[in-house]
Amino acid sequence: MTTHTAGGASGTLETLTAALGNDVLRAVLLPEPSLPVGGVRVHEPGTAQSPGRGDIVLAIGMDDVTAVIALLRRLGGVAAAVATKCRVQDDADVLRAAADSGCGVLVLDEGIDWLQAVALLQGEIARHAADSGPEPSGGVDLFELADMAADAVGGPVTIEDPRGWLLAYSSDQTGGDPVRAETLLGRRAPTGFSQALAARGVPQEIARSEGPVVVRGVAEGAADRLAVGLRAGSFGLGSMWAVVSGAERRQVTAFARIAQRVAVHLMRRRTEDYRTHRVEMEQLAVLLHGGPTVTGSGDSIELPRGAHWVAALAVAPNDPSARAISRSRLEHGLALMQRSRDLTVHAGQLSNLWYLILTVGRPQENSAATVRDWLRDLLDDGTGDRMPIYAGVGSAADDRGGLPRSRKEAERALAVARLAPAPGAPLAFEDCWARAALIRVLDPTVVADLETVTPLWRLREQDTAHGTDYLPTLHAWLEHQGNIRTAAQRLHIHANTLRYRLTKIEQTVGINLADPDIRLVLALQLKALDPA
């Protein structure tokens, strides 16, 4: 798969890597740094490839240094550079092969997947092409492009992202239908219409087609449409839709040409958004984890005065596609949720968790409840179908210095929340600190070690071999803090029977239940065995 940029210079290897930065793409060796970059190609072993002189070849799945060296030698004098995730920076053989072949070596950051790499590279290539080409999209926003497309085909236009969320729409509503009206109100196509499209295979047809696709008779009350995929090579960026029937060939051609400009615009925005997002995430991490740089690079995140709460969120589904849907719902929920003048939110994903810093400008006695209510509304998202996301909330921090503590509390509250079989309301640390402490104390490795230290295993063997109930008896007595009467009621036995069993337990395993240390250790271990 190769993607090329038509018209104008696309930038050089040197300018491309400099624009993306070493935290995205590190140039290990560039024998010809001023070589213009023409496109991006995915290396496909076993195929007769002929990359262009300015192509960057992505060595996907190539983790062996020897294979990278062989690819460099094969592409010498043909491709501009090879991009790999293989750690080749200090490999003398790789550097020698690159120098001999004239083919550059680029190392992609491990945190970036290959689809992102294609998007970032194509976005930067498109930016250079648009800056110097005859038809730049710079200075024209998506809404203006939607208006241009609507003028070209004679019908209202919407531009959507790959998940169907509305990005932009034309200003002229003439000729629209109920589906379009619902799309503008709900910020995405109605569920019934999307399901009807999926049942007919329309999204797949749009993804496969090189040009616009006519969509007819999909659902009752839905007008005919013209749809085109927005792509950079095989990388999907979304789609553009026009409510129009019987478009002429010249109109379809113009619609497709404008779609190319929309794709360039989206690629540029995606690249810029990614760079901005990466910087913001680094700054957010500094704020949440503290350390000597908390007043340095983190300062560019402007937190208003007030009280700050940190929330930690975890997506529940294990299925990758379900997780992606949940993340999308959360992202759009954060974008659309109303903030009051006194509530500001900073959010971002670090590792596998989402973190929110919620600031109340003029804190009141009920501000903590207000924060939890806002989070609950966010996760309910107004659809009646609650997002499958667990949430924990730390206690209030008066300033930046308290954010790391609130973050730790939020993570510990989240750990308690995740013990539930399904996500519930956001859980505050103040409401679960004891359970959170138990989770830390009863770490599985500690519990496993206790098994070899305490005599509980002997009680378990005694119960199994002789049909006694020593283990549940001890558990009930410890749980009721040594109260014979209430423990006996719990077990539905006479108090004297309980006293007799406790004596037999001491004799069987040789312990003194009057020792408070022994009682504490046994109670913790029994709690780990039966956390409920």
LUMLOZA-146160 format. One line per field, with one value per residue (C-alpha): residue in three letters; x, y, z. Coordinates in Angstrom, 2 decimals. Layout:
N
resn: Ala,... $
x: X,... $
y: Y,... $
z: Z,... $
//
This chain:
532
resn: Met,Thr,Thr,His,Thr,Ala,Gly,Gly,Ala,Ser,Gly,Thr,Leu,Glu,Thr,Leu,Thr,Ala,Ala,Leu,Gly,Asn,Asp,Val,Leu,Arg,Ala,Val,Leu,Leu,Pro,Glu,Pro,Ser,Leu,Pro,Val,Gly,Gly,Val,Arg,Val,His,Glu,Pro,Gly,Thr,Ala,Gln,Ser,Pro,Gly,Arg,Gly,Asp,Ile,Val,Leu,Ala,Ile,Gly,Met,Asp,Asp,Val,Thr,Ala,Val,Ile,Ala,Leu,Leu,Arg,Arg,Leu,Gly,Gly,Val,Ala,Ala,Ala,Val,Ala,Thr,Lys,Cys,Arg,Val,Gln,Asp,Asp,Ala,Asp,Val,Leu,Arg,Ala,Ala,Ala,Asp,Ser,Gly,Cys,Gly,Val,Leu,Val,Leu,Asp,Glu,Gly,Ile,Asp,Trp,Leu,Gln,Ala,Val,Ala,Leu,Leu,Gln,Gly,Glu,Ile,Ala,Arg,His,Ala,Ala,Asp,Ser,Gly,Pro,Glu,Pro,Ser,Gly,Gly,Val,Asp,Leu,Phe,Glu,Leu,Ala,Asp,Met,Ala,Ala,Asp,Ala,Val,Gly,Gly,Pro,Val,Thr,Ile,Glu,Asp,Pro,Arg,Gly,Trp,Leu,Leu,Ala,Tyr,Ser,Ser,Asp,Gln,Thr,Gly,Gly,Asp,Pro,Val,Arg,Ala,Glu,Thr,Leu,Leu,Gly,Arg,Arg,Ala,Pro,Thr,Gly,Phe,Ser,Gln,Ala,Leu,Ala,Ala,Arg,Gly,Val,Pro,Gln,Glu,Ile,Ala,Arg,Ser,Glu,Gly,Pro,Val,Val,Val,Arg,Gly,Val,Ala,Glu,Gly,Ala,Ala,Asp,Arg,Leu,Ala,Val,Gly,Leu,Arg,Ala,Gly,Ser,Phe,Gly,Leu,Gly,Ser,Met,Trp,Ala,Val,Val,Ser,Gly,Ala,Glu,Arg,Arg,Gln,Val,Thr,Ala,Phe,Ala,Arg,Ile,Ala,Gln,Arg,Val,Ala,Val,His,Leu,Met,Arg,Arg,Arg,Thr,Glu,Asp,Tyr,Arg,Thr,His,Arg,Val,Glu,Met,Glu,Gln,Leu,Ala,Val,Leu,Leu,His,Gly,Gly,Pro,Thr,Val,Thr,Gly,Ser,Gly,Asp,Ser,Ile,Glu,Leu,Pro,Arg,Gly,Ala,His,Trp,Val,Ala,Ala,Leu,Ala,Val,Ala,Pro,Asn,Asp,Pro,Ser,Ala,Arg,Ala,Ile,Ser,Arg,Ser,Arg,Leu,Glu,His,Gly,Leu,Ala,Leu,Met,Gln,Arg,Ser,Arg,Asp,Leu,Thr,Val,His,Ala,Gly,Gln,Leu,Ser,Asn,Leu,Trp,Tyr,Leu,Ile,Leu,Thr,Val,Gly,Arg,Pro,Gln,Glu,Asn,Ser,Ala,Ala,Thr,Val,Arg,Asp,Trp,Leu,Arg,Asp,Leu,Leu,Asp,Asp,Gly,Thr,Gly,Asp,Arg,Met,Pro,Ile,Tyr,Ala,Gly,Val,Gly,Ser,Ala,Ala,Asp,Asp,Arg,Gly,Gly,Leu,Pro,Arg,Ser,Arg,Lys,Glu,Ala,Glu,Arg,Ala,Leu,Ala,Val,Ala,Arg,Leu,Ala,Pro,Ala,Pro,Gly,Ala,Pro,Leu,Ala,Phe,Glu,Asp,Cys,Trp,Ala,Arg,Ala,Ala,Leu,Ile,Arg,Val,Leu,Asp,Pro,Thr,Val,Val,Ala,Asp,Leu,Glu,Thr,Val,Thr,Pro,Leu,Trp,Arg,Leu,Arg,Glu,Gln,Asp,Thr,Ala,His,Gly,Thr,Asp,Tyr,Leu,Pro,Thr,Leu,His,Ala,Trp,Leu,Glu,His,Gln,Gly,Asn,Ile,Arg,Thr,Ala,Ala,Gln,Arg,Leu,His,Ile,His,Ala,Asn,Thr,Leu,Arg,Tyr,Arg,Leu,Thr,Lys,Ile,Glu,Gln,Thr,Val,Gly,Ile,Asn,Leu,Ala,Asp,Pro,Asp,Ile,Arg,Leu,Val,Leu,Ala,Leu,Gln,Leu,Lys,Ala,Leu,Asp,Pro,Ala $
x: 0.00,1.43,0.03,1.36,0.65,-0.15,1.00,3.69,6.65,5.91,8.86,12.19,13.23,14.93,11.95,9.53,11.40,12.05,8.35,7.23,9.97,12.15,9.38,7.45,10.03,13.77,16.14,18.98,20.78,19.77,22.30,20.22,18.39,17.26,15.55,11.86,9.36,6.67,4.62,4.36,4.52,3.86,6.46,4.77,7.19,6.92,5.42,7.02,7.27,8.60,8.64,9.25,12.48,10.87,8.88,9.17,8.76,7.15,8.75,5.69,6.29,10.00,11.57,14.80,17.84,19.06,15.77,16.05,19.58,18.39,15.53,17.89,20.16,17.21,15.79,19.11,18.79,15.01,13.25,14.04,13.98,12.85,10.81,10.97,10.19,13.24,15.84,18.63,20.10,23.40,23.71,26.85,25.73,22.45,24.21,26.71,23.93,22.07,25.16,26.07,22.55,21.75,18.48,17.66,16.72,13.88,12.81,9.16,8.28,6.90,3.87,2.58,0.77,1.35,-1.99,-1.10,2.28,0.63,-1.68,1.12,3.44,0.69,-0.53,2.90,3.40,-0.04,0.75,3.84,1.98,-0.92,1.40,3.12,0.47,-2.04,-5.06,-4.23,-6.88,-5.08,-7.24,-10.45,-12.17,-14.32,-17.58,-16.45,-15.43,-18.87,-20.46,-18.28,-19.35,-23.01,-22.72,-21.05,-23.80,-26.82,-27.70,-26.85,-23.63,-22.33,-18.76,-18.38,-15.49,-14.84,-17.26,-20.06,-19.77,-20.53,-17.49,-19.01,-22.06,-23.11,-25.03,-27.82,-30.46,-32.59,-33.35,-32.60,-34.59,-35.48,-32.29,-30.16,-32.13,-31.62,-27.94,-27.43,-29.34,-27.69,-24.23,-24.30,-26.56,-29.64,-29.07,-31.79,-30.35,-26.81,-28.07,-29.90,-26.71,-24.71,-27.30,-26.92,-23.12,-22.99,-20.05,-17.98,-18.88,-17.84,-14.55,-13.80,-14.86,-12.39,-15.10,-18.52,-21.25,-24.99,-27.08,-30.78,-33.78,-31.96,-34.73,-38.27,-38.27,-34.58,-33.74,-31.16,-27.57,-24.13,-21.35,-17.58,-14.87,-12.21,-8.86,-5.10,-4.15,-5.96,-6.17,-9.80,-10.47,-14.25,-16.86,-18.74,-22.47,-24.74,-28.54,-28.99,-30.68,-29.59,-26.31,-24.64,-21.17,-19.54,-21.16,-19.92,-16.42,-16.45,-17.73,-14.85,-12.29,-13.52,-13.42,-9.68,-9.28,-11.29,-9.00,-5.91,-7.49,-8.29,-4.78,-3.25,-5.58,-4.92,-1.17,-1.45,-3.94,-1.64,1.34,-0.73,-2.31,1.10,2.42,-0.76,-0.55,3.05,2.00,-0.98,1.30,3.60,0.65,-0.78,2.47,4.28,8.04,10.58,9.09,5.56,6.08,7.95,6.52,3.18,2.62,1.23,-1.91,-3.67,-5.64,-7.99,-8.17,-10.43,-10.68,-9.52,-10.72,-8.94,-11.03,-9.61,-11.68,-11.25,-13.11,-14.76,-15.10,-12.30,-13.27,-11.07,-13.93,-16.19,-13.39,-12.90,-16.62,-16.56,-13.50,-15.21,-18.34,-16.22,-14.24,-17.38,-19.08,-16.19,-16.40,-20.14,-20.79,-21.79,-19.46,-20.69,-18.78,-17.51,-16.55,-13.63,-12.31,-8.92,-8.90,-6.51,-5.53,-2.34,-1.48,-4.79,-6.65,-8.41,-7.74,-9.89,-8.98,-12.26,-11.94,-14.71,-13.94,-15.98,-16.12,-19.11,-19.92,-21.64,-18.97,-17.74,-21.28,-21.51,-18.34,-19.67,-23.03,-21.22,-19.26,-22.43,-24.10,-21.02,-21.11,-24.89,-24.42,-28.14,-28.89,-30.14,-27.36,-24.69,-21.09,-19.37,-16.74,-15.61,-14.77,-13.01,-12.72,-10.04,-10.59,-10.23,-6.85,-6.46,-3.69,-1.45,0.67,-2.29,-3.07,-0.71,-2.43,-5.89,-4.73,-3.55,-6.85,-8.78,-6.80,-7.46,-11.17,-11.17,-9.59,-12.50,-15.05,-13.61,-14.41,-18.08,-19.33,-20.48,-19.71,-21.81,-21.84,-18.48,-16.99,-15.44,-12.30,-13.89,-16.58,-14.25,-10.89,-11.03,-11.78,-9.06,-6.54,-7.53,-6.94,-3.41,-2.74,-4.20,-2.00,-2.11,1.63,1.30,-1.70,0.13,3.04,0.71,-0.49,2.93,3.21,-0.16,-1.80,-5.04,-4.10,-4.12,-7.63,-8.73,-7.28,-8.96,-12.36,-11.93,-10.76,-13.14,-16.13,-15.58,-16.43,-13.40,-12.56,-16.02,-16.23,-12.95,-13.97,-17.30,-15.72,-13.01,-15.49,-17.62,-14.55,-14.63,-18.30,-19.41,-23.15,-23.36,-20.90,-22.94,-26.12,-24.40,-23.45,-26.85,-25.21,-25.24,-22.70,-21.20,-20.73,-18.79,-16.60,-15.89,-14.90,-12.53,-10.81,-10.45,-9.05,-6.35,-5.48,-5.52,-3.17,-1.35,-2.26,-3.29,-6.36,-5.88,-2.85,-4.02,-1.28,-2.42,-6.04,-5.11,-3.09,-5.72,-8.51,-6.65,-6.00,-9.61,-10.73,-8.56,-10.06,-13.60,-13.47,-17.25 $
y: 0.00,3.33,6.82,9.79,13.49,15.17,18.63,20.68,19.78,17.41,18.31,16.57,13.78,16.34,18.71,15.82,14.27,17.69,18.56,15.31,15.41,12.74,11.66,10.44,9.59,9.58,9.90,7.42,8.10,10.18,9.77,12.20,14.50,16.92,14.19,15.13,12.70,11.57,9.03,6.24,2.53,-0.47,-3.20,-6.38,-9.34,-11.69,-9.14,-7.45,-3.95,-0.91,1.97,5.44,7.32,9.51,6.84,6.08,2.31,1.10,-2.16,-3.39,-6.53,-6.56,-7.01,-8.66,-6.45,-8.82,-8.39,-4.59,-4.73,-6.91,-4.50,-1.50,-3.20,-4.17,-0.63,1.12,3.80,3.28,4.38,7.45,5.74,2.73,3.29,0.55,-0.06,-2.29,-0.75,-0.18,3.12,1.63,-1.23,-0.68,-3.12,-1.25,2.11,0.69,-0.78,2.55,4.51,2.06,1.95,5.64,4.68,6.48,4.78,6.10,4.63,5.01,5.47,2.24,4.05,4.88,2.22,1.82,3.33,6.43,6.43,6.45,9.25,11.36,10.92,11.52,14.51,16.12,15.29,16.73,19.87,20.58,19.78,22.03,24.87,24.83,23.31,25.10,24.18,24.47,23.86,26.08,29.04,27.17,25.35,22.21,24.17,26.22,23.02,21.58,24.68,24.28,20.63,21.58,24.20,21.63,19.00,21.16,19.58,19.93,18.23,16.68,15.61,12.77,11.06,7.29,6.56,8.61,11.68,14.99,17.15,19.86,20.63,23.07,26.19,25.86,23.45,23.47,19.96,18.23,15.36,14.12,12.05,15.13,17.14,14.42,14.21,17.92,17.77,14.61,15.34,11.95,9.97,8.42,4.88,3.39,4.96,3.81,0.28,0.27,1.40,-1.35,-4.00,-3.09,-3.01,0.68,1.59,-1.22,-0.09,3.49,2.24,0.13,2.62,4.97,7.59,8.71,6.11,6.61,5.55,4.95,3.58,2.84,3.75,5.09,8.87,9.04,10.86,9.62,10.48,10.74,9.54,9.45,8.07,10.43,8.67,9.02,5.90,3.11,5.09,6.06,9.61,9.66,10.29,13.13,12.93,15.01,14.80,14.80,12.71,12.24,14.14,14.70,13.35,16.77,17.26,13.87,14.69,18.05,16.36,13.85,16.61,18.57,15.34,15.17,18.66,17.66,14.64,16.88,19.21,16.30,14.90,18.24,18.64,15.07,15.66,18.97,17.52,14.56,16.81,19.06,16.06,14.49,17.67,18.06,14.46,14.98,18.11,16.31,13.48,16.01,17.58,14.26,12.60,15.60,15.72,18.49,19.57,20.13,23.89,23.67,22.01,21.46,25.19,25.46,23.68,26.60,25.46,28.13,28.95,26.73,23.16,20.33,16.73,14.02,11.23,8.00,6.10,2.61,1.17,-2.12,-4.25,-6.68,-6.93,-4.50,-3.25,-2.70,-0.84,1.38,2.22,3.05,5.27,7.06,7.66,9.01,11.34,12.76,12.98,15.07,17.28,17.83,17.92,21.34,23.02,25.70,28.89,27.41,23.95,23.37,20.00,18.85,15.28,12.87,9.23,8.04,4.37,2.47,4.93,8.23,11.02,14.09,17.13,18.79,22.27,24.09,27.80,28.72,25.55,25.03,22.38,20.28,20.72,17.12,15.90,18.32,16.83,13.28,14.30,15.81,12.59,10.53,12.64,12.28,8.49,8.34,10.53,11.20,8.06,5.85,3.42,4.02,3.87,0.66,2.66,2.37,5.63,6.57,10.08,11.38,13.95,17.68,19.31,22.97,23.56,21.83,20.30,18.22,16.72,13.69,12.73,13.11,11.04,8.19,8.27,8.21,5.16,3.38,4.19,2.92,-0.35,-0.81,0.11,-2.50,-5.26,-4.86,-7.14,-4.10,-0.37,1.71,5.31,7.07,5.96,8.55,7.68,9.05,6.38,3.42,4.23,1.23,-1.19,0.47,-0.01,-3.68,-4.20,-2.87,-4.88,-8.03,-7.97,-11.45,-11.96,-11.11,-13.41,-16.24,-15.78,-15.80,-19.24,-20.67,-18.74,-19.04,-22.31,-21.79,-24.50,-27.01,-25.93,-26.35,-29.88,-30.69,-29.55,-31.52,-34.71,-34.79,-32.70,-30.04,-26.35,-24.79,-22.36,-20.71,-20.67,-18.79,-16.43,-15.53,-15.03,-12.72,-10.84,-10.10,-8.97,-11.82,-11.38,-14.94,-14.22,-12.45,-14.87,-17.84,-16.27,-15.81,-19.51,-20.63,-22.53,-22.29,-19.98,-22.90,-24.81,-21.84,-21.73,-25.45,-25.05,-22.17,-24.31,-27.17,-24.74,-23.59,-27.19,-28.41,-25.82,-24.68,-20.98,-18.53,-16.60,-14.16,-12.75,-9.59,-9.97,-13.51,-12.38,-9.52,-11.69,-14.45,-11.89,-10.36,-13.73,-14.82,-11.51,-12.22,-15.70,-14.29,-10.58,-10.20 $
z: 0.00,-1.05,-0.57,-2.51,-2.35,-5.61,-6.48,-4.82,-2.67,0.17,2.38,2.85,5.17,7.38,7.62,8.11,11.05,12.58,12.39,14.04,16.68,18.25,20.60,17.54,14.86,15.49,12.54,13.21,9.93,6.89,4.05,1.94,4.40,1.66,-0.39,-1.01,0.53,-1.88,0.05,2.59,1.74,3.95,3.40,2.19,2.22,-0.74,-3.12,-6.10,-4.69,-6.45,-3.97,-5.32,-4.77,-2.15,-0.31,3.39,3.80,7.04,8.22,10.11,12.19,11.37,14.80,13.66,13.01,10.29,8.40,8.66,7.23,4.33,3.62,3.60,1.09,-1.11,-1.11,-1.69,-4.36,-4.44,-1.22,0.86,4.26,6.27,9.45,12.08,15.75,16.03,18.36,15.84,17.05,18.20,15.74,13.65,10.93,10.45,10.25,7.75,5.58,5.62,4.66,1.88,0.43,0.78,2.46,5.71,8.99,11.15,14.51,15.49,19.16,20.65,22.04,18.55,16.57,12.84,11.85,13.82,12.09,8.67,9.79,11.22,8.25,5.70,7.67,7.63,3.94,3.16,5.14,3.06,-0.17,0.76,1.75,-1.65,-3.92,-6.12,-3.99,-0.31,2.34,4.83,5.83,4.89,7.72,7.51,7.53,4.53,2.74,3.53,1.99,-1.11,-1.44,-0.99,-3.75,-6.01,-5.76,-4.94,-1.60,2.11,3.26,6.48,7.30,9.82,11.60,11.27,14.15,12.61,14.83,13.15,12.39,10.18,8.04,5.34,6.32,3.72,5.08,1.89,0.68,3.97,5.46,9.00,9.18,8.57,11.13,13.77,12.85,13.49,16.77,18.10,16.65,14.91,12.57,14.22,15.47,13.26,10.13,10.99,11.61,8.27,6.51,8.23,7.32,3.64,3.79,2.88,5.18,3.67,0.14,0.93,2.41,-0.70,-3.34,-5.01,-5.54,-4.30,-3.71,-4.33,-1.31,-2.04,-0.15,3.09,5.51,5.43,5.20,4.29,1.06,-1.43,-0.64,-2.17,0.14,-0.21,2.05,3.37,3.31,3.30,1.37,3.21,6.45,7.07,8.23,7.98,5.31,3.59,2.82,0.60,0.54,-3.23,-5.89,-9.50,-9.30,-12.67,-13.42,-13.15,-9.73,-8.54,-9.79,-7.99,-4.82,-4.96,-5.54,-2.51,-0.48,-1.21,0.22,3.28,3.75,3.58,6.14,8.48,8.14,9.04,11.99,13.15,13.12,14.95,17.45,18.11,18.82,21.08,22.80,23.46,25.08,27.14,28.35,29.46,31.34,32.87,34.03,35.71,37.54,38.69,39.75,41.21,41.50,40.97,37.63,38.93,38.70,35.40,32.31,33.99,34.32,30.79,32.01,33.64,36.65,37.97,41.66,43.70,44.94,42.70,42.57,40.57,39.06,37.62,35.03,33.59,30.59,31.58,28.39,27.55,23.89,21.87,19.67,22.69,24.46,21.41,21.37,25.09,24.68,21.79,23.87,26.72,24.44,22.88,26.26,27.56,24.47,24.74,28.51,29.74,32.23,34.56,35.16,38.43,37.10,34.73,33.58,32.29,30.99,29.34,29.00,30.69,30.15,30.39,32.61,31.98,34.47,35.05,37.11,38.11,39.57,41.43,41.41,44.47,46.58,48.85,51.42,48.74,46.04,46.34,45.65,42.71,41.21,41.59,40.08,37.08,36.61,36.93,34.24,32.02,32.23,31.74,28.59,28.27,26.24,29.05,28.21,30.85,29.68,30.90,32.78,36.41,38.20,41.43,42.88,45.25,47.96,47.35,46.79,47.67,45.13,42.57,45.30,46.48,43.06,43.38,46.66,45.13,42.12,44.39,46.25,42.97,41.81,45.11,44.96,41.37,42.53,44.95,42.28,39.92,42.43,41.47,38.67,36.66,36.77,39.13,40.26,40.72,44.04,46.37,48.33,51.52,51.19,50.66,52.25,54.61,51.77,49.67,52.48,52.78,49.07,49.46,52.61,51.09,48.03,46.40,46.92,50.62,51.01,49.26,51.65,54.68,53.63,54.49,57.78,59.52,60.63,58.70,56.22,59.08,60.08,56.46,56.38,59.72,58.40,55.17,56.86,59.84,58.77,61.43,60.99,62.61,59.77,59.49,63.30,63.63,60.81,62.44,65.88,64.51,62.30,65.38,67.32,69.81,70.78,71.61,71.55,68.17,66.53,67.78,66.40,63.06,63.02,64.40,67.28,71.09,72.71,74.63,71.37,70.02,73.16,72.80,69.14,69.93,72.57,70.07,67.45,69.90,70.73,67.11,65.64,68.78,68.84,71.55,70.42,73.30,71.43,69.52,66.86,66.08,65.85,63.48,61.08,61.01,60.46,57.50,55.92,56.35,54.84,51.81,51.45,51.69,50.71,50.77 $
//
